[in-house]
Amino acid sequence: MQSAINPFYAARIQRVAYLPARMDTREDSAAYARLPRAPINGSPVPHLTSLYHSAEAGDYGSRSYPGNCGGNLIKDLIRFFQPGLVFDPMSGSGTCADVCRELGVGCVAFDIHTGFDACEPNGFPPAGTFDFIWAHPAYWRMKLYADDPRDLSRSPTLDHFLRRYGQFIRNSAQALKPDGKLAILMGDYSDREAGYVPLVYHTKRLAFAAGLRQHCTDIIRFSHGNSSSKKVYRSSFIPGLHDVCMIFEKVVSRSEG
């Protein structure tokens, strides 16, 4: 039987036999993933690629705030797109505003904690106001943010969440200037009751329905500092170690152009 195996595969089988039964997954393990080499291009932020690794959160916002994502990705996106005016309608602890302040970029920031409901059209900024909108919405009920029942994380059902989330995306699309960009950081969600919920898919579906189009590749952000990484579970599953930043743009019609 062994003699019938291609020598290339036989060598690989022999190598596998010497691997430990369980790989060391501690943070001090000597095994690291090697990222592909990015092509050289005219980008003002060469390290901004479809795979985003930044273990340092940066001195932006508050890391104690639930779901704080760190400001380095926001900073790199703003440096890349160079907007004149930025809007963060779900500002949390103020991460995006802190980044804009450092870069000297104008920023308007609201949050449910200050009474602003991004999922209602009334009170949303006027049409054609912003060059760039940054949004880090709730991943449905993965983390609860505010006691306000209007908060997306308080949505009682998935349908309720998607209806409100879709309205938020429509609000954002309207508030963008022509060719303006909407960046949404979102991750999929799973629990025993709902099963696996592909929120990244739903984000794209709702954005396209709102008349937006995808501007560039998805940015897969490695989830360093994720609170779930420190937990121990009895069940067996494939852990999610990333979320996805999607960049949409407002399409300019020929009549507008």
C-alpha positions as CSV (number, residue, x, y, z in Angstrom):
1,M,0.0,0.0,0.0
2,Q,2.8,2.4,0.9
3,S,4.7,1.8,-2.3
4,A,1.6,2.9,-4.3
5,I,1.7,6.4,-2.8
6,N,3.3,9.1,-4.8
7,P,6.8,9.9,-3.2
8,F,5.8,13.6,-2.8
9,Y,2.8,12.7,-0.7
10,A,4.6,9.9,1.1
11,A,7.2,12.5,2.3
12,R,4.4,14.7,3.6
13,I,2.7,11.8,5.4
14,Q,6.1,11.1,7.1
15,R,6.5,14.7,8.2
16,V,2.9,14.8,9.6
17,A,3.7,11.8,11.8
18,Y,6.3,13.8,13.7
19,L,3.9,16.7,14.5
20,P,2.7,17.0,18.1
21,A,-0.8,15.7,18.7
22,R,-1.9,19.2,19.8
23,M,-0.3,22.4,18.5
24,D,0.6,25.0,21.2
25,T,-1.9,27.8,20.8
26,R,-0.7,30.1,23.6
27,E,0.3,33.7,22.7
28,D,4.0,32.8,23.4
29,S,3.9,30.0,20.8
30,A,6.7,30.1,18.2
31,A,4.3,29.5,15.3
32,Y,3.2,32.6,13.3
33,A,1.1,33.1,10.2
34,R,3.1,34.5,7.3
35,L,1.0,37.1,5.4
36,P,1.2,37.2,1.6
37,R,3.4,40.0,0.1
38,A,1.5,43.0,-1.1
39,P,2.2,44.4,-4.5
40,I,3.8,47.9,-4.6
41,N,1.4,50.6,-5.8
42,G,0.7,54.3,-5.3
43,S,-1.3,53.9,-2.1
44,P,-0.5,56.5,0.6
45,V,-0.9,53.7,3.2
46,P,1.0,50.7,1.7
47,H,0.3,48.5,4.7
48,L,-3.4,48.8,4.3
49,T,-4.4,45.6,2.5
50,S,-7.2,43.1,2.6
51,L,-5.6,41.5,5.7
52,Y,-5.3,43.9,8.5
53,H,-3.2,43.0,11.5
54,S,-2.6,45.6,14.3
55,A,-2.1,44.2,17.7
56,E,-1.8,47.7,19.2
57,A,-5.2,49.5,19.7
58,G,-3.6,53.0,19.7
59,D,-4.4,55.8,22.2
60,Y,-8.0,56.4,20.9
61,G,-11.3,56.0,22.7
62,S,-11.5,53.8,25.7
63,R,-10.5,50.1,25.6
64,S,-12.9,49.5,28.5
65,Y,-15.9,50.4,26.3
66,P,-17.7,47.3,25.1
67,G,-16.8,46.4,21.5
68,N,-14.1,49.1,21.2
69,C,-12.1,48.2,18.0
70,G,-9.1,50.4,18.4
71,G,-8.4,53.4,16.1
72,N,-5.6,52.3,13.8
73,L,-7.8,50.9,11.1
74,I,-9.9,54.1,11.1
75,K,-6.7,56.1,11.0
76,D,-5.4,54.2,8.0
77,L,-8.7,54.5,6.1
78,I,-8.9,58.2,6.7
79,R,-5.3,58.6,5.6
80,F,-6.1,56.6,2.4
81,F,-9.3,58.3,1.4
82,Q,-8.4,61.8,2.7
83,P,-11.9,63.0,3.4
84,G,-12.7,66.6,4.3
85,L,-15.5,65.8,6.7
86,V,-16.1,62.5,8.6
87,F,-19.2,61.3,10.4
88,D,-19.4,58.6,13.1
89,P,-23.1,58.0,14.0
90,M,-22.3,55.3,16.6
91,S,-19.3,56.9,18.2
92,G,-19.2,54.8,21.5
93,S,-16.2,56.1,23.5
94,G,-15.1,58.5,20.7
95,T,-12.4,56.5,18.9
96,C,-13.1,57.9,15.5
97,A,-13.3,61.5,16.8
98,D,-9.9,61.0,18.6
99,V,-8.4,59.8,15.3
100,C,-9.8,62.7,13.3
101,R,-8.5,65.2,16.0
102,E,-5.0,63.8,15.7
103,L,-5.1,64.0,11.8
104,G,-6.7,67.4,11.8
105,V,-9.8,66.2,9.9
106,G,-13.3,67.6,10.6
107,C,-15.5,65.0,12.4
108,V,-19.1,64.9,13.6
109,A,-19.8,62.2,16.2
110,F,-23.1,61.1,17.8
111,D,-24.2,58.1,19.8
112,I,-27.2,56.4,21.3
113,H,-25.9,57.3,24.8
114,T,-26.4,61.0,23.9
115,G,-29.9,60.3,22.6
116,F,-29.0,60.1,18.8
117,D,-30.8,57.2,17.1
118,A,-28.9,56.4,13.9
119,C,-31.6,54.0,12.8
120,E,-34.3,56.8,12.4
121,P,-34.3,59.1,9.4
122,N,-35.6,62.1,11.5
123,G,-32.6,64.0,13.0
124,F,-30.0,62.4,10.7
125,P,-27.7,65.0,9.1
126,P,-28.8,66.5,5.8
127,A,-28.3,64.8,2.4
128,G,-24.9,65.2,0.8
129,T,-23.1,66.3,3.9
130,F,-20.1,63.9,4.5
131,D,-17.2,62.6,2.5
132,F,-16.7,59.6,4.7
133,I,-18.8,57.7,7.3
134,W,-17.3,55.3,9.8
135,A,-19.7,52.8,11.4
136,H,-19.1,50.1,13.9
137,P,-22.6,48.8,14.6
138,A,-23.6,46.2,17.2
139,Y,-23.2,42.6,16.0
140,W,-26.9,42.2,16.9
141,R,-27.0,41.0,20.5
142,M,-23.3,39.8,20.9
143,K,-22.7,42.7,23.3
144,L,-25.3,45.0,24.9
145,Y,-24.3,48.6,24.6
146,A,-27.1,50.9,26.0
147,D,-30.2,50.5,28.1
148,D,-32.1,52.5,25.4
149,P,-34.5,50.1,23.7
150,R,-33.7,51.8,20.4
151,D,-30.1,50.5,20.6
152,L,-29.4,47.9,17.8
153,S,-28.0,45.4,20.4
154,R,-31.4,45.4,22.1
155,S,-33.3,44.2,19.0
156,P,-35.5,41.3,20.1
157,T,-35.4,39.4,16.8
158,L,-33.1,39.2,13.8
159,D,-35.8,40.6,11.5
160,H,-36.2,43.6,13.9
161,F,-32.4,44.1,13.9
162,L,-32.2,44.0,10.1
163,R,-35.1,46.4,9.5
164,R,-33.5,49.0,11.8
165,Y,-30.0,48.3,10.4
166,G,-31.2,48.7,6.9
167,Q,-32.7,52.1,7.7
168,F,-29.4,53.1,9.2
169,I,-27.6,52.2,6.0
170,R,-30.2,54.1,3.9
171,N,-29.7,57.1,6.2
172,S,-25.9,56.9,5.7
173,A,-26.2,56.6,1.9
174,Q,-28.4,59.7,1.8
175,A,-26.0,61.7,4.0
176,L,-22.9,61.0,1.8
177,K,-21.7,63.3,-0.8
178,P,-21.5,62.0,-4.4
179,D,-18.6,59.5,-4.4
180,G,-18.5,59.5,-0.6
181,K,-17.5,56.4,1.2
182,L,-19.2,54.4,3.9
183,A,-17.0,52.1,5.9
184,I,-18.8,49.5,8.1
185,L,-16.9,47.1,10.4
186,M,-19.1,44.1,11.1
187,G,-18.7,40.5,12.2
188,D,-21.0,37.4,12.0
189,Y,-22.9,36.3,15.0
190,S,-23.8,32.9,16.4
191,D,-25.8,31.5,19.4
192,R,-27.8,28.4,20.2
193,E,-31.1,30.1,19.5
194,A,-30.4,31.9,16.3
195,G,-27.7,29.6,14.9
196,Y,-25.1,31.2,12.6
197,V,-26.1,34.6,11.5
198,P,-24.1,36.0,8.5
199,L,-24.2,39.7,9.3
200,V,-21.5,40.5,6.8
201,Y,-23.7,39.1,4.1
202,H,-26.7,41.0,5.3
203,T,-24.7,44.2,5.4
204,K,-23.8,43.9,1.8
205,R,-27.3,43.0,0.8
206,L,-28.8,46.0,2.6
207,A,-26.1,48.4,1.3
208,F,-26.7,47.3,-2.3
209,A,-30.5,47.8,-1.8
210,A,-29.8,51.3,-0.6
211,G,-28.1,52.1,-3.9
212,L,-24.5,51.8,-2.7
213,R,-21.8,49.8,-4.4
214,Q,-18.8,48.1,-3.0
215,H,-15.7,50.3,-3.6
216,C,-12.9,47.9,-2.9
217,T,-11.9,44.6,-1.4
218,D,-13.1,43.5,2.0
219,I,-10.6,44.2,4.8
220,I,-10.3,41.2,7.1
221,R,-9.4,42.7,10.5
222,F,-7.7,40.3,12.9
223,S,-9.5,40.5,16.2
224,H,-6.7,41.1,18.7
225,G,-7.9,41.7,22.2
226,N,-11.2,40.0,21.6
227,S,-12.8,39.2,25.0
228,S,-14.0,35.8,23.9
229,S,-10.4,34.7,23.2
230,K,-9.8,34.6,26.9
231,K,-12.8,32.3,27.6
232,V,-12.9,28.5,27.9
233,Y,-15.8,26.7,26.3
234,R,-17.0,23.1,26.8
235,S,-18.5,22.9,23.3
236,S,-16.6,22.3,20.1
237,F,-16.7,24.9,17.3
238,I,-14.5,26.8,14.9
239,P,-13.6,30.1,16.5
240,G,-14.0,33.3,14.5
241,L,-10.9,35.5,14.9
242,H,-11.8,38.3,12.6
243,D,-14.4,40.8,11.5
244,V,-14.8,42.5,8.1
245,C,-14.5,46.1,7.1
246,M,-16.6,46.8,4.0
247,I,-16.2,50.0,2.0
248,F,-19.2,51.2,0.0
249,E,-19.5,54.3,-2.1
250,K,-22.3,56.5,-3.2
251,V,-22.9,56.0,-6.9
252,V,-22.9,59.2,-9.0
253,S,-25.5,59.1,-11.8
254,R,-24.8,60.6,-15.2
255,S,-27.3,63.4,-14.5
256,E,-25.5,64.3,-11.3
257,G,-22.0,64.0,-12.8
